[in-house]
Amino acid sequence: MRCPKPMPEDVSLRLLPEDWLGPLDLAGEWEQDGPRILDLGCGKGRFLLAHAARNPDARLLGVERKLRRIRKIDSKACRAGLRNIRILRMEAMYTLNHLMPENWIDICFVYFPDPWPKEKHHKNRIFGPEFLDSLDRVLSETGVVHFATDNRNYFEEVAEVLQSDSRWRPAEVYIPCEDEVSDFELVWRDTRPTNRLSFQRG
Ligand SMILES: C[S@@+](CC[C@H](N)C(=O)[O-])C[C@H]1O[C@@H](n2cnc3c(N)ncnc32)[C@H](O)[C@@H]1O
């Protein structure tokens, strides 16, 4: 393998070699000091953008793997002049496990994660033991997770997993205001009821 080109002398290396694979310096991304809010799989961002507008002191990070959706959020955020959001085009588990500092998130929204309705595909659902371990690592001591889905089977599965995991206790459910209703919920709520569940550490 060829050696990489040497860095120009005026480029100062901020990181020590042992930090190269370490978490991002997310704290430096925002001017605000307020609560740190994560929207995992934020889709086209209707919830993220409205929640950011309603909470100007909070710091919101949207994570989404589809580029077209990221672009939509970007242009809407620019039009709205929002200064308190960041968007990461990234896989959710990679973000939690490799990019995010420990004990960093105060509130995490997981709204309508892909339900993988066929039983043989349930293993692809994001909520599982590994996801809960990752949340346990990135959430602050009082960190809360708000989960919503229109898939009753998925909802019951998550409720059952949480009941048998002593790291979590139920928390007050967050009901979004009308302008915060997510893109997915807006399309389907008349035909498929939403199930909500919230939990926190402790
Ligand atoms: C059903 S949509 C819901 C979007 C949004 N939360 C809402 O309620 O409108 C699920 C979203 O999660 C994204 N997604 C699914 N798996 C993901 C992963 N592993 N990492 C990042 N994004 C993911 C999909 O691209 C999609 O935009």
The ligand as a MOL file (V3000), in Angstrom:
LIG
                    3D

  0  0  0     0  0            999 V3000
M  V30 BEGIN CTAB
M  V30 COUNTS 27 29 0 0 0
M  V30 BEGIN ATOM
M  V30 1 C -40.6730 4.4750 7.9980 0
M  V30 2 S -39.5070 5.7510 7.8360 0 CHG=1
M  V30 3 C -39.9400 6.8830 9.1670 0
M  V30 4 C -39.2770 8.2310 9.0050 0
M  V30 5 C -39.6060 9.2630 10.0770 0
M  V30 6 N -39.0990 8.8830 11.3750 0
M  V30 7 C -41.0970 9.4940 10.1420 0
M  V30 8 O -41.7280 9.1090 11.1450 0
M  V30 9 O -41.6400 10.0460 9.1620 0 CHG=-1
M  V30 10 C -37.9970 5.0400 8.4760 0
M  V30 11 C -36.7790 5.8470 8.1190 0
M  V30 12 O -35.6530 5.3090 8.7640 0
M  V30 13 C -34.5760 5.2760 7.8320 0
M  V30 14 N -33.7210 4.1630 8.2670 0
M  V30 15 C -34.0510 2.8620 8.3170 0
M  V30 16 N -33.0440 2.1300 8.8120 0
M  V30 17 C -32.0450 3.0110 9.0690 0
M  V30 18 C -30.7280 2.8670 9.5840 0
M  V30 19 N -30.2640 1.6510 9.9300 0
M  V30 20 N -29.9730 3.9600 9.7170 0
M  V30 21 C -30.4470 5.1940 9.3720 0
M  V30 22 N -31.6750 5.3890 8.8650 0
M  V30 23 C -32.4680 4.3130 8.7170 0
M  V30 24 C -35.2240 5.0350 6.4950 0
M  V30 25 O -34.4120 5.4590 5.4160 0
M  V30 26 C -36.4850 5.8730 6.6350 0
M  V30 27 O -36.2850 7.2010 6.2150 0
M  V30 END ATOM
M  V30 BEGIN BOND
M  V30 1 1 1 2
M  V30 2 1 2 3
M  V30 3 1 2 10
M  V30 4 1 3 4
M  V30 5 1 4 5
M  V30 6 1 5 6
M  V30 7 1 5 7
M  V30 8 2 7 8
M  V30 9 1 7 9
M  V30 10 1 10 11
M  V30 11 1 11 12
M  V30 12 1 11 26
M  V30 13 1 12 13
M  V30 14 1 13 14
M  V30 15 1 13 24
M  V30 16 1 14 15
M  V30 17 1 14 23
M  V30 18 2 15 16
M  V30 19 1 16 17
M  V30 20 1 17 18
M  V30 21 2 17 23
M  V30 22 1 18 19
M  V30 23 2 18 20
M  V30 24 1 20 21
M  V30 25 2 21 22
M  V30 26 1 22 23
M  V30 27 1 24 25
M  V30 28 1 24 26
M  V30 29 1 26 27
M  V30 END BOND
M  V30 END CTAB
M  END
